[in-house]
């Protein structure tokens, strides 16, 4: 599944096609709210002005998304900094329990991930499905974001509501570099999900990834 579709499902539970994350995000921008509009225009100066003029930096739309969620999802670092400087709550969750760090990790916005971590974002917050930001990074070709999260204190084997760790996502996607990264940080190769499926089961016939798992299990030092 492409990441832009995953983001829409994350927000609504409905699958639709969109050309980019920004298109999806714009659909949920409250009309008439100057702070959301300033963020979507990537106008950090206006963000500061809006908040000085009384706009709430933690205002939410009907899905529980704040301006910081919008900035994180689109990699708008200056706007994120302006929001954080002006009192935005860094770990405020949407209606599904996702923080700004979840959204940054979902689309591998590695500089945003680092910015949020440097400003105190908690890397192990779980959403309503039990997913930590590392689940999103590892399951969406996000090796760089996964590495930043692990360096910022993320647990390597958080278990979601389906009994799956981030390694399941990387294996399912055939993202071998992220598989290696997670295992090098101590991810379990013997874990099974709530249905009793192991990593080889979710590899879904990806021969190279299955071979990699075998080598990591028997000769981990031979894999770089």
C-alpha positions in Angstrom: 0.0 0.0 0.0 1.4 3.4 -0.9 2.0 5.8 1.9 -0.4 8.4 0.7 -3.2 5.8 0.9 -2.1 4.7 4.3 -2.3 8.3 5.6 -5.9 8.6 4.4 -6.9 5.3 6.0 -5.1 6.5 9.2 -7.3 9.6 9.3 -10.7 8.2 8.1 -10.7 4.5 7.7 -11.7 5.0 4.0 -9.5 4.2 1.0 -9.4 6.9 -1.7 -6.8 7.9 -4.3 -4.9 11.2 -3.9 -1.9 12.5 -5.7 0.1 13.6 -2.6 -0.1 13.8 1.2 -0.7 17.5 1.0 -3.9 16.9 -1.1 -5.2 14.6 1.6 -4.3 16.9 4.4 -5.9 20.0 2.8 -9.2 18.2 2.7 -9.3 18.3 6.5 -8.2 21.9 7.0 -11.0 23.8 8.8 -12.2 26.5 6.5 -11.8 30.0 7.8 -9.2 29.2 10.5 -6.3 31.5 9.9 -3.8 29.4 11.8 -4.4 26.2 9.8 -4.3 28.3 6.6 -0.9 29.8 7.6 0.5 26.3 8.2 -0.7 25.0 4.9 0.9 28.0 3.2 4.1 27.2 5.1 4.1 30.8 6.4 5.9 30.6 9.8 5.8 34.4 10.3 2.0 34.3 9.9 1.8 31.4 12.4 3.5 33.6 15.0 1.2 36.5 14.2 -1.9 34.4 14.4 -1.0 33.1 17.8 0.0 36.5 19.1 -3.4 37.7 17.9 -5.1 35.1 20.1 -5.4 31.9 18.0 -5.1 28.7 20.0 -2.0 26.8 18.9 -3.7 23.5 20.0 -6.9 24.1 18.1 -8.3 20.8 16.6 -10.4 20.0 13.6 -13.2 17.3 13.6 -10.6 14.5 13.4 -8.6 15.9 16.3 -5.8 17.1 14.1 -3.9 20.2 15.3 -1.8 22.6 13.2 1.3 20.7 14.4 -0.1 17.5 13.0 -0.5 19.3 9.6 3.1 20.7 9.8 4.5 17.3 10.8 2.8 15.4 8.0 4.0 17.8 5.4 7.6 18.4 6.7 7.0 22.1 7.3 9.8 22.5 9.8 9.7 26.3 10.2 6.0 26.2 10.9 6.5 23.4 13.4 9.2 25.4 15.2 6.9 28.5 15.3 4.0 26.4 16.7 6.3 24.8 19.4 7.8 28.2 20.3 4.3 29.5 20.7 2.9 26.9 23.1 1.8 24.0 20.9 1.6 20.7 22.8 4.0 18.4 21.1 2.4 15.1 22.1 -1.3 16.1 21.6 -3.1 13.2 19.9 -5.8 13.2 17.3 -9.0 11.2 17.6 -7.1 8.0 16.8 -4.3 8.6 19.3 -1.7 9.7 16.7 0.7 12.4 17.7 2.7 14.7 15.4 5.6 12.2 15.6 3.4 9.5 14.2 2.6 11.6 11.2 6.2 12.6 10.6 7.3 9.0 10.9 4.6 7.8 8.5 6.0 9.7 5.5 9.6 9.4 6.6 10.0 13.1 7.3 13.3 12.4 9.0 14.2 16.1 9.7 10.8 16.6 11.2 11.2 13.4 13.3 14.5 14.7 14.6 13.0 18.2 15.3 10.2 16.8 17.3 12.4 14.5 19.3 14.8 17.3 20.0 11.9 19.3 21.4 10.8 16.5 23.7 8.3 14.4 21.8 7.8 11.0 23.4 8.9 8.3 21.0 6.9 5.5 22.5 3.4 7.0 22.5 0.8 4.4 21.2 -2.2 5.2 19.2 -5.6 3.5 19.5 -4.3 0.5 17.5 -1.3 0.2 19.8 1.1 1.5 17.2 4.1 3.6 18.1 5.8 6.0 15.6 8.4 3.2 14.9 5.6 1.0 13.6 4.8 3.7 11.0 8.4 4.3 10.0 9.3 0.7 9.7 6.2 -0.2 7.8 6.6 2.6 5.2 10.2 2.4 3.8 11.3 4.8 6.6 14.7 3.5 7.6 16.1 7.0 8.2 13.2 7.9 10.5 13.4 4.6 12.2 17.0 5.2 12.9 16.3 8.6 14.3 13.5 7.2 16.5 15.7 4.5 17.9 18.4 7.1 18.6 15.8 9.2 20.4 14.8 6.4 22.8 12.2 4.4 20.8 11.7 0.8 22.0 12.6 -1.6 19.2 9.9 -4.1 19.9 6.6 -2.4 20.9 3.6 -4.6 20.2 0.5 -3.3 18.6 -3.1 -4.5 19.0 -2.5 -7.3 16.4 0.6 -8.5 18.3 3.0 -7.1 15.7 6.2 -5.3 16.3 7.7 -2.8 13.8 9.8 -5.5 12.3 6.7 -7.1 10.9 6.0 -4.0 8.9 9.5 -3.9 7.5 9.5 -7.6 6.5 6.0 -7.3 4.9 7.2 -4.4 2.8 10.5 -6.2 1.9 12.4 -3.3 3.3 15.6 -5.2 4.0 17.8 -2.2 5.2 15.2 -1.4 7.9 15.0 -5.1 8.8 18.7 -5.2 9.4 18.6 -1.9 11.3 15.9 -3.2 13.7 17.6 -6.5 14.3 20.9 -4.8 14.9 19.0 -2.8 17.6 17.7 -6.0 19.2 14.4 -6.7 17.5 13.2 -10.3 18.1 13.2 -12.6 15.1 11.1 -15.2 16.9 8.1 -13.1 17.7 4.6 -14.2 16.6 1.5 -12.0 16.2 -1.9 -12.5 17.7 -2.8 -15.0 14.9 0.3 -17.0 15.5 2.0 -15.7 12.3 5.8 -15.2 12.4 8.0 -13.0 10.3 8.4 -15.5 7.5 4.7 -15.8 7.2 4.2 -12.0 6.6 7.2 -11.9 4.2 4.6 -13.0 1.7 7.0 -14.9 -0.6 9.7 -12.2 -0.7 12.6 -14.7 -1.2 15.3 -12.1 -0.6 13.8 -11.0 2.7 13.2 -14.6 3.8 16.8 -15.4 3.1 17.9 -12.3 5.0 15.9 -13.4 8.0 17.5 -16.8 7.9 21.0 -15.2 7.8 20.2 -12.8 10.6 19.0 -15.7 12.7 22.1 -17.9 12.1 24.9 -15.6 11.3 23.9 -12.0 12.3 27.5 -10.8 12.2 27.7 -11.6 8.4 25.0 -9.1 7.6 25.8 -5.4 7.3 
